[in-house]
Amino acid sequence: MTDSVLEMLESEKSEILNRLLELVSIPSVSTDPTYLDGMAKARELLLRRFHGIGLSNVQTLEAGGHAAVYGEWLATRDRPTILIYGHYDVQPPDPVELWNSPPFEPEIRNGRIYARGVSDDKGPLSIALETMAAFFTVEQTLPFNVKVLLEGEEETGSATLEKILRNHHSLLSTDAVLSADGARWLPGLNAVNVGSRGNAGFEFTVKTADKDLHSGRYGGVVPNALHVLARMVAELHDPDGSVAVPSFYQGAREISDTERQALTDIPFNEHEFFSNTGAPSFGEPGYSALEQLWLRPCLDVNGMWGGYTAPGGKTVIPNEAHAKLTVRIVPGQDPNLVSKAVKDFLLKQCPEGCSVRFGADRGQSAAYELPEGHPLLTAVEAALTDTFGSAPHRIRIGGTLPMADLVRRVLGVDTVMFSFSTADEDFHAPNEFFRLSSLDEGLRAWTALFRRLGEMTNAQFFEFRR
Amino acid sequence: MTDSVLEMLESEKSEILNRLLELVSIPSVSTDPTYLDGMAKARELLLRRFHGIGLSNVQTLEAGGHAAVYGEWLATRDRPTILIYGHYDVQPPDPVELWNSPPFEPEIRNGRIYARGVSDDKGPLSIALETMAAFFTVEQTLPFNVKVLLEGEEETGSATLEKILRNHHSLLSTDAVLSADGARWLPGLNAVNVGSRGNAGFEFTVKTADKDLHSGRYGGVVPNALHVLARMVAELHDPDGSVAVPSFYQGAREISDTERQALTDIPFNEHEFFSNTGAPSFGEPGYSALEQLWLRPCLDVNGMWGGYTAPGGKTVIPNEAHAKLTVRIVPGQDPNLVSKAVKDFLLKQCPEGCSVRFGADRGQSAAYELPEGHPLLTAVEAALTDTFGSAPHRIRIGGTLPMADLVRRVLGVDTVMFSFSTADEDFHAPNEFFRLSSLDEGLRAWTALFRRLGEMTNAQFFEFRR
């Protein structure tokens, strides 16, 4: 198979790598205002790159938050129009002291690039951009209509993406969305994602007194905000790992026997999965790990703090304690209802004379499921078969792509995830990395997909648009 | 009553205040190594002051931690020798943002000096030093033998005080100890302390996996260190406020009916006590607030942290979570046994596959009770009667004076607390203050006590020395 685009990509290998290293050197952390500069720098680099590739109508789209970067190539009327999605923002690097090399100074070790955001999502989005660049260089055009939208708020729950989509509804009109975000599940497993969990989250503060009190003067006769918070958090789960919040599981559809069987057929080494984390197996009884991860909701406290946390001791009874909490929800559930159920439960645990204050809701997204027979899914499955020599498994992810839910609601189209990062790459943790081999695989698969889409017509997509 | 020493103190009023303001401007925080400079500066100031007052044999006593400052005046062979104790170290100022004026830039507002350490213990120890200074100025001597020891580790549990006492056993030999630390219980209540609770503490870390995990990839099937910690902390207490740790109350002596009645006779406005804190009343059923605070042990988590605590959200499953914990114990209990009972209980709560790691023990002190008929107690009661016109109530404190326990064990003598700070002065919290009126009362009472001790002989103390 000598594809001239693949040859071009092969000859450009070191330039492609250098461009990725430059991109991940930029600390584009969207969740923390101290990184605003890094966000601006990442946008500038991407705008230059879009122009350099040959995209037209290049611009930023902004709706009060971090701007998205947009470009397009509309040349072939009867071919499908595909909106390629990715995000240039990254997770915070904390705890920085646990990184073996600085998070924003990429280092290549043992065939892996280590840097914050290299797996989520700068490596995968670079594959999309490099594939386009190679097609332009070799063929001076793309085989179908492309729109590219890279948002800057994925890691904070895509706060203004909905506004951006609504404000630029016709600019962004498309037959389907191809996401460069989402992550492959297991290294070496040829698979395509057909669904993701949704999420919702908020933080809350427990207050038990007007001020911190001295444990020698008040110890034993006043409540302690940390004790109250601890009890609230403890009560969220039963000891077996099930969530104890009433109505928490409401709406989650039953898993059919056929579906259970399909999940069992996936080559998944549960033992290895857990031993890689150093964590014991755990969770809701009666469900396999895959069933839990893909089709059952869960609740995690992501941060908890209060009182004296610096070196040494302090005999204080803290009057305030804080926690950040997120839920993952499944098809059939409403993020707002689940959030409300959790808040109601926390309020009910609050002892008399104490109070709970809730912060703003964060990232309320429904879960997502791809409809059977979708033409972009067909094209992706064909491209993966072309690339790896066998048909991909259909899997799901336990994480959330807020935009898939959003895109269906606002643009009326479906999203197929086609990322070449892998779920074990410690994104959202120290020492995030991206495999150099994934860069190669991704470029080959995206080239194959571009060829497959070049053989399709826009008419094939009509029945799937709403 | 025209006492020439009191007249001298009155005429020196503004100099006395300025010297105190200078002392509290020094950030002598013993618990945090970033304040080492402040600790050294406080010692230098006190050494100069000891020389200036007229004390002899002035020196620092050091045993591997923060040095104590020592001075003495030994002139009158048949009079008692009293070791005056205080501490020049202070609590950390956190959370600094809640202070209305900077913690180490003292401000006088509404008859109160606001500064970290002004109440605990720099104001009270200054009263002792100023009283001595005035006696020297007026009478060129002190009416009894004085040794002064100001330690620098009270706020960290007096880690090397025992070594200092043992290494300088004959230098520090005394008939009794008079403590300028300890705090008066209620503003306006003429009282003398006859006992204090002991304490013990440690920090611990819960570990549930080798690294932080992403809640999208693992949410639901792995334990979360914050959930495990929360459950451990929650299980420490029953919902009614009692401590649920087995053997926790073991050794605590019964409170007799006579004792209960004496506690009831103390003019204590429970409603006001609680409404000043903004906290609801709470705690072990079957005991009044005073009984709980003075004669029942308690357990408080003083700090708790883990996961993502910066602005914004992060969908992380933290693999580690931390807590700092202290207990207050009562006469009859052993701090090591109580600590061990709590640790055993925490270990028992730890789920399989997870681990608990304990930090070093901090501040293990037994509780303290003054023997009936002690001559220093008699002198203090007389001095308070002289000063306020009525006999003081005998009360206790819920806090801990580690040195009282230590001094009895090492020097074989008892300690009477004679501090003029007040327990409502927010030491160990933001906006610590000291009343200017307490400064006046303290100087009068210390002068009266010096007169009373000048009428006593050392022989009166023999039977109370061990």
Interface residues (C-beta under 8 A of the other chain):
Chain A: T31 D32 P33 Q91 P92 D94 L98 T156 G157 A183 R197 N199 G201 E203 T208 A209 D210 K211 D212 L213 H214 S215 G216 R217 Y218 G219 G220 V221 V222 P223 N224 L226 H227 L229 A230 R231 M232 V233 A234 E235 L236 H237 P239 G241 F274 T277 G278 A279 P280 S281 F282 G283 E284 A289 Q292 L293 R296 P297 C298 D300 V301 N302 G303 M304 W305 G306 G307 Y308 T309 A310 P311 G312 G313 K314 T315 V316 I317 P318 N319 A321 H322 A323 K324 T326 R328 P351 E352 G353 C354 R362 G363 I397 G398 G399 T400 A423 D426 F427 H428 A429 P430
Chain B: S30 T31 D32 P33 Q91 P92 D94 L98 T156 G157 A183 R197 N199 G201 E203 T208 A209 D210 K211 D212 L213 H214 S215 G216 R217 Y218 G219 G220 V221 V222 P223 N224 L226 H227 L229 A230 R231 M232 V233 A234 E235 L236 H237 P239 G241 F274 T277 G278 A279 P280 S281 F282 G283 E284 A289 Q292 L293 R296 P297 C298 D300 V301 N302 G303 M304 W305 G306 G307 Y308 T309 A310 P311 G312 G313 K314 T315 V316 I317 P318 N319 A321 H322 A323 K324 T326 R328 P351 E352 G353 C354 R362 G363 I397 G398 G399 T400 A423 D426 F427 H428 A429 P430
